Amino acid sequence: MKIALLSAFYPFRGGIAQFNANLYRELQKKHEVLPYTFKRQYPGFLFPGKTQYVTAEDNAIPVNSIPVLDTANPLSYRKCAREIIKTKPDVLILRYWMTYLAPASGTVAAYFKNKGIRVISILDNVIPHERHFFDKPLTTWFLKQNSGFVVMSKSVRDDLLALQPGARYILREHPLYNHFGEKRDKLISGQELELDPKKKTLLFFGLIRDYKGLDLLIDAMSLLDDSYQLVIAGECYGDFGKYRQAIDASPACSRIKAMNRYISDDEVPQLFSAADLLVTPYRSATQSGVIPIAYHFDLPVLATDVGGLKENIERAGTGLVCLPTVESLAENIQKFYRSDRETFVANIQKEKKALSWEAFAEAMTEFIETL
């Protein structure tokens, strides 16, 4: 099969680009895959981070992709589609994670649809966490340009079917991110981070946005005794000031280490190896790209019962699930340390086999062939 894959690739950084690189590498084993990327992913004013591109510290997978789509320039949309169609692909695969992409991706998809070429979109979100009045109409239009979809949680599936009843899809869990290297010694990793080796170590990892509930976890620390410490590692998209104020006002202030910046790939093994538990205190969610990183490092998870987080953790027994409240977070953190951690780790190791890129790619290509 000849596959055109259009999304974020190297030199763009972040979970989407990492996912695409892993998928490309797996699909390429059995198919001819043509990777295409953005000339411009977002205009600068829409990107709250410091840079959209990889740095020397990132272990990014280099993919020799062709930049063809400028999301901010409508004149590039059809030109992009025509350039890809010249290669005569059997299918176009897109990624969709925010409404901003609907005009560009939808126009490209519609061009392929009119030419009778299948279009498959991997949906990270259908309705974004931070909602706007234009989300549903734009996303509904985008969805109509597709032949089928890949979703990674029941939450996203339900959002898809709410906007497009009868949509053809497959549901496959998010594969493991396994390009960060091996797990390191816990004690040494903690020492490098200047953590107290005698304390129980919690980790909040990833981009900091309001819907991710970091404030709940900070407040939960005040309900935990002196034997707990928290590492916050991630760049804040917005004002970190309110979190800083909450930390400074907390009786647990001295036990909270805040690394408010982009975390390079080189630092990931150290952070996940030093921790006992990953905490995702989200107020809303679909699925999480952070949890597959935790699984790679055999790290159990405490997640809130929102979106698709619960379904996979409870089914596999890889952690605990709680309510998105301060009290429930504190209670279940304590419950985790009363539990048998090795049981969670053993279940994670079983889950790794099912969450391979090989299995994901195979399921997706089989689905494409049915369309």
C-alpha positions as CSV (number, residue, x, y, z in Angstrom):
1,M,0.0,0.0,0.0
2,K,1.2,3.5,-0.8
3,I,0.5,5.8,2.2
4,A,0.8,9.5,2.4
5,L,1.1,10.7,6.0
6,L,0.5,14.4,6.6
7,S,1.1,15.9,10.1
8,A,3.8,17.2,12.4
9,F,7.2,15.6,11.9
10,Y,10.8,16.5,12.7
11,P,11.9,19.2,13.2
12,F,8.7,19.9,15.0
13,R,8.8,18.7,18.6
14,G,6.3,17.4,21.0
15,G,4.1,14.3,21.5
16,I,2.3,14.5,18.2
17,A,5.5,14.6,16.2
18,Q,7.0,11.7,18.3
19,F,3.8,9.7,17.7
20,N,4.0,10.3,14.0
21,A,7.6,9.3,13.7
22,N,7.0,6.0,15.5
23,L,4.0,5.3,13.4
24,Y,5.9,6.2,10.2
25,R,8.8,3.9,11.2
26,E,6.4,1.0,11.8
27,L,4.3,1.5,8.7
28,Q,7.4,1.7,6.6
29,K,8.3,-1.9,7.3
30,K,5.5,-3.2,5.1
31,H,4.3,-0.2,3.0
32,E,5.6,2.7,1.0
33,V,5.1,5.7,3.2
34,L,5.5,9.3,2.1
35,P,5.8,11.7,5.1
36,Y,4.6,15.3,4.7
37,T,4.7,18.0,7.3
38,F,3.9,21.7,7.8
39,K,5.7,24.6,6.4
40,R,4.1,26.4,9.3
41,Q,2.3,24.5,12.1
42,Y,0.9,27.5,14.0
43,P,1.4,31.2,13.7
44,G,3.6,32.5,16.6
45,F,0.8,34.2,18.4
46,L,-1.1,30.9,18.7
47,F,1.8,29.0,20.2
48,P,2.3,29.9,23.9
49,G,5.6,27.9,24.3
50,K,9.1,29.0,23.6
51,T,9.6,27.1,20.4
52,Q,7.8,24.6,18.2
53,Y,11.1,23.0,17.1
54,V,13.4,20.3,18.5
55,T,16.5,21.3,20.4
56,A,19.9,19.6,20.7
57,E,18.7,17.9,23.9
58,D,15.7,16.1,22.3
59,N,16.0,12.5,21.3
60,A,13.7,13.2,18.3
61,I,13.4,10.6,15.6
62,P,14.6,12.4,12.4
63,V,12.1,11.8,9.5
64,N,12.9,13.2,6.1
65,S,9.5,14.7,5.6
66,I,8.5,17.2,2.9
67,P,7.1,20.5,4.2
68,V,3.9,21.3,2.1
69,L,1.2,22.8,4.3
70,D,1.1,26.3,5.8
71,T,-2.0,26.2,8.2
72,A,-2.1,30.0,8.3
73,N,-2.1,30.4,4.5
74,P,-5.3,29.2,2.7
75,L,-3.5,29.5,-0.6
76,S,-1.3,26.6,0.4
77,Y,-4.2,24.1,1.1
78,R,-5.0,23.0,-2.4
79,K,-1.4,23.3,-3.6
80,C,-0.5,20.9,-0.8
81,A,-3.2,18.5,-1.8
82,R,-2.2,18.6,-5.5
83,E,1.5,18.0,-4.6
84,I,0.7,14.9,-2.6
85,I,-1.8,13.5,-5.1
86,K,0.9,13.6,-7.8
87,T,2.6,10.7,-6.0
88,K,-0.6,8.6,-6.5
89,P,-1.1,7.4,-2.9
90,D,-3.7,4.8,-2.0
91,V,-4.7,6.6,1.2
92,L,-4.0,9.9,3.1
93,I,-3.5,9.7,6.9
94,L,-4.0,12.9,8.9
95,R,-3.9,13.8,12.6
96,Y,-6.5,16.0,14.2
97,W,-6.1,17.4,17.7
98,M,-7.5,20.9,17.6
99,T,-10.1,23.0,15.8
100,Y,-7.5,25.3,14.3
101,L,-6.5,22.5,12.0
102,A,-10.0,22.1,10.5
103,P,-9.8,24.6,7.6
104,A,-6.4,23.4,6.4
105,S,-6.8,19.7,7.0
106,G,-10.4,19.7,5.9
107,T,-9.6,21.4,2.6
108,V,-6.8,18.9,1.8
109,A,-9.1,16.0,2.8
110,A,-12.0,17.3,0.7
111,Y,-9.6,17.5,-2.4
112,F,-8.6,13.8,-1.9
113,K,-12.2,12.8,-1.3
114,N,-13.3,14.4,-4.6
115,K,-10.5,12.4,-6.3
116,G,-11.8,9.1,-4.8
117,I,-8.8,8.6,-2.5
118,R,-9.4,7.4,1.0
119,V,-8.7,9.7,3.9
120,I,-8.2,8.4,7.4
121,S,-7.7,10.7,10.4
122,I,-6.3,9.7,13.8
123,L,-8.3,11.7,16.3
124,D,-6.6,12.9,19.4
125,N,-9.5,15.1,20.3
126,V,-12.8,15.8,18.5
127,I,-14.0,18.6,20.9
128,P,-11.1,20.4,22.5
129,H,-10.6,20.8,26.2
130,E,-10.8,24.5,26.0
131,R,-14.0,25.1,24.0
132,H,-15.1,27.7,21.6
133,F,-18.4,28.4,19.8
134,F,-16.9,27.4,16.4
135,D,-15.5,24.0,17.5
136,K,-18.6,21.9,16.6
137,P,-19.4,23.4,13.1
138,L,-15.8,23.4,11.9
139,T,-15.0,19.9,13.3
140,T,-18.2,18.5,11.9
141,W,-17.3,19.8,8.5
142,F,-13.8,18.4,8.8
143,L,-15.1,14.9,9.8
144,K,-17.4,14.8,6.7
145,Q,-14.3,14.9,4.5
146,N,-13.0,11.6,5.9
147,S,-13.5,8.0,4.9
148,G,-12.7,6.6,8.4
149,F,-11.1,7.3,11.8
150,V,-8.8,5.9,14.4
151,V,-9.7,6.8,18.0
152,M,-7.7,6.0,21.1
153,S,-10.4,6.2,23.8
154,K,-14.1,5.6,24.2
155,S,-14.4,9.3,25.1
156,V,-13.2,10.4,21.7
157,R,-15.3,7.7,20.0
158,D,-18.4,9.1,21.7
159,D,-17.6,12.6,20.6
160,L,-17.0,11.4,17.1
161,L,-20.3,9.6,16.9
162,A,-22.2,12.6,18.5
163,L,-21.0,14.8,15.5
164,Q,-21.0,12.1,12.8
165,P,-23.4,9.2,13.6
166,G,-22.5,6.1,11.6
167,A,-18.8,7.1,11.2
168,R,-16.5,4.2,10.4
169,Y,-13.8,3.9,13.0
170,I,-11.5,1.6,15.0
171,L,-10.6,2.1,18.6
172,R,-7.0,1.3,19.5
173,E,-5.2,2.4,22.7
174,H,-2.3,4.9,22.5
175,P,0.9,2.9,21.8
176,L,3.9,3.2,24.1
177,Y,6.5,5.9,23.7
178,N,9.7,3.8,23.7
179,H,12.3,6.1,22.2
180,F,13.4,7.9,25.5
181,G,15.9,5.2,26.5
182,E,16.0,2.8,29.4
183,K,14.9,3.2,33.0
184,R,17.7,4.4,35.3
185,D,18.6,3.8,38.9
186,K,16.0,5.4,41.1
187,L,18.3,6.6,43.8
188,I,20.8,8.1,41.5
189,S,18.0,9.8,39.5
190,G,16.6,11.3,42.7
191,Q,20.0,12.5,43.8
192,E,20.5,14.3,40.4
193,L,17.1,16.0,40.9
194,E,18.1,16.9,44.5
195,L,15.2,15.0,45.9
196,D,15.0,13.5,49.4
197,P,15.7,9.8,49.0
198,K,13.6,9.0,52.1
199,K,10.4,10.6,50.7
200,K,7.7,9.2,48.5
201,T,8.0,10.8,45.1
202,L,5.0,11.9,43.0
203,L,5.4,13.2,39.4
204,F,3.3,15.6,37.4
205,F,4.6,15.7,33.9
206,G,3.8,17.5,30.6
207,L,2.4,20.7,29.4
208,I,0.7,22.7,32.1
209,R,-2.8,23.9,31.1
210,D,-5.8,24.7,33.2
211,Y,-7.8,21.6,32.3
212,K,-4.9,19.4,33.6
213,G,-5.7,20.2,37.2
214,L,-2.2,20.9,38.6
215,D,-3.8,23.2,41.2
216,L,-5.7,20.3,42.6
217,L,-2.6,18.3,43.0
218,I,-0.7,21.2,44.7
219,D,-3.6,21.6,47.1
220,A,-3.6,17.8,47.7
221,M,0.0,18.0,48.9
222,S,-1.2,20.0,51.9
223,L,-3.3,17.0,53.0
224,L,-0.3,14.6,52.8
225,D,2.3,14.3,55.5
226,D,6.0,15.2,55.4
227,S,6.9,11.8,53.9
228,Y,5.6,12.9,50.4
229,Q,7.3,15.1,47.8
230,L,6.1,16.3,44.4
231,V,8.0,17.0,41.2
232,I,6.2,19.3,38.6
233,A,8.0,19.0,35.3
234,G,6.6,20.8,32.3
235,E,6.2,24.1,30.4
236,C,3.2,26.2,31.4
237,Y,0.9,27.3,28.5
238,G,-0.4,30.4,30.2
239,D,0.5,32.1,33.5
240,F,2.4,30.0,35.9
241,G,2.0,32.7,38.6
242,K,-1.2,31.2,40.1
243,Y,0.6,27.9,40.5
244,R,3.6,29.5,42.0
245,Q,1.4,31.4,44.5
246,A,-0.4,28.1,45.4
247,I,3.0,26.4,46.0
248,D,4.4,29.2,48.1
249,A,1.2,29.3,50.2
250,S,1.2,25.5,50.8
251,P,2.5,24.0,54.0
252,A,4.1,21.5,51.7
253,C,6.0,24.2,49.8
254,S,9.5,22.8,50.7
255,R,8.4,19.4,49.3
256,I,7.3,20.6,45.9
257,K,9.9,21.0,43.2
258,A,8.7,23.0,40.2
259,M,10.5,22.7,36.8
260,N,8.4,25.2,34.8
261,R,10.0,24.8,31.5
262,Y,10.2,22.6,28.4
263,I,11.5,19.2,29.5
264,S,14.0,17.9,26.9
265,D,13.9,14.2,25.9
266,D,17.2,13.7,27.7
267,E,15.6,14.5,31.0
268,V,12.6,12.2,30.7
269,P,14.3,8.9,31.9
270,Q,15.7,10.7,35.0
271,L,12.3,12.1,36.0
272,F,10.3,8.9,35.4
273,S,12.9,6.7,37.1
274,A,13.0,8.9,40.2
275,A,9.3,8.8,40.7
276,D,7.1,6.2,42.5
277,L,3.8,7.4,40.9
278,L,2.7,9.5,38.0
279,V,-0.3,11.6,38.9
280,T,-2.6,13.0,36.2
281,P,-5.1,15.2,38.1
282,Y,-7.0,16.3,34.9
283,R,-10.4,18.0,35.1
284,S,-11.1,16.8,31.5
285,A,-9.3,14.5,29.1
286,T,-9.7,12.2,26.1
287,Q,-6.6,10.0,26.4
288,S,-3.1,10.9,27.6
289,G,0.2,10.7,25.8
290,V,2.0,10.9,29.2
291,I,0.6,7.6,30.5
292,P,2.3,5.6,27.7
293,I,5.6,7.2,28.7
294,A,5.0,6.1,32.3
295,Y,4.3,2.6,31.2
296,H,7.6,2.5,29.3
297,F,9.4,3.2,32.6
298,D,7.2,0.7,34.6
299,L,5.7,3.6,36.5
300,P,2.2,3.2,37.9
301,V,-0.4,5.9,37.4
302,L,-3.0,7.7,39.5
303,A,-5.5,9.3,37.1
304,T,-8.8,11.1,37.6
305,D,-12.0,9.6,36.3
306,V,-12.4,11.8,33.3
307,G,-12.5,11.1,29.5
308,G,-10.8,7.9,28.5
309,L,-8.2,7.7,31.4
310,K,-10.2,5.3,33.6
311,E,-11.1,2.7,31.1
312,N,-7.5,1.6,30.3
313,I,-6.0,1.9,33.8
314,E,-8.8,-0.1,35.6
315,R,-9.0,-2.7,32.9
316,A,-5.2,-3.4,32.9
317,G,-4.7,-2.8,36.7
318,T,-1.8,-0.4,36.0
319,G,-2.7,2.1,38.7
320,L,-5.6,3.8,40.5
321,V,-8.4,6.1,39.5
322,C,-10.0,8.8,41.6
323,L,-12.3,11.8,41.4
324,P,-10.9,15.2,40.2
325,T,-11.0,16.6,43.7
326,V,-8.3,17.6,46.2
327,E,-9.5,15.1,48.8
328,S,-9.8,12.2,46.4
329,L,-6.3,12.8,45.0
330,A,-4.8,12.8,48.5
331,E,-6.8,9.7,49.6
332,N,-5.8,7.7,46.6
333,I,-2.1,8.7,46.7
334,Q,-2.1,7.3,50.3
335,K,-4.0,4.2,49.1
336,F,-1.3,3.6,46.4
337,Y,1.4,3.5,49.0
338,R,-0.6,1.0,51.0
339,S,-1.0,-1.2,47.9
340,D,1.4,-3.7,46.4
341,R,3.4,-1.7,43.9
342,E,4.8,-4.7,42.2
343,T,1.4,-5.9,41.2
344,F,0.9,-2.6,39.3
345,V,4.4,-3.0,37.7
346,A,3.7,-6.6,36.6
347,N,0.4,-5.5,35.0
348,I,2.2,-2.7,33.2
349,Q,4.7,-5.1,31.8
350,K,1.9,-7.3,30.4
351,E,0.2,-4.2,28.9
352,K,3.4,-3.2,27.1
353,K,3.1,-6.2,24.8
354,A,-0.4,-5.2,23.7
355,L,0.5,-1.5,23.2
356,S,3.2,-2.0,20.6
357,W,3.5,0.2,17.5
358,E,3.4,-3.0,15.4
359,A,0.0,-3.9,16.7
360,F,-1.3,-0.3,16.2
361,A,0.0,0.0,12.6
362,E,-1.3,-3.5,11.7
363,A,-4.8,-2.7,13.0
364,M,-4.9,0.6,11.2
365,T,-3.8,-0.8,7.8
366,E,-6.3,-3.7,8.1
367,F,-9.0,-1.1,8.8
368,I,-8.0,1.0,5.7
369,E,-8.3,-2.1,3.5
370,T,-11.9,-2.5,4.5
371,L,-12.9,1.0,3.4
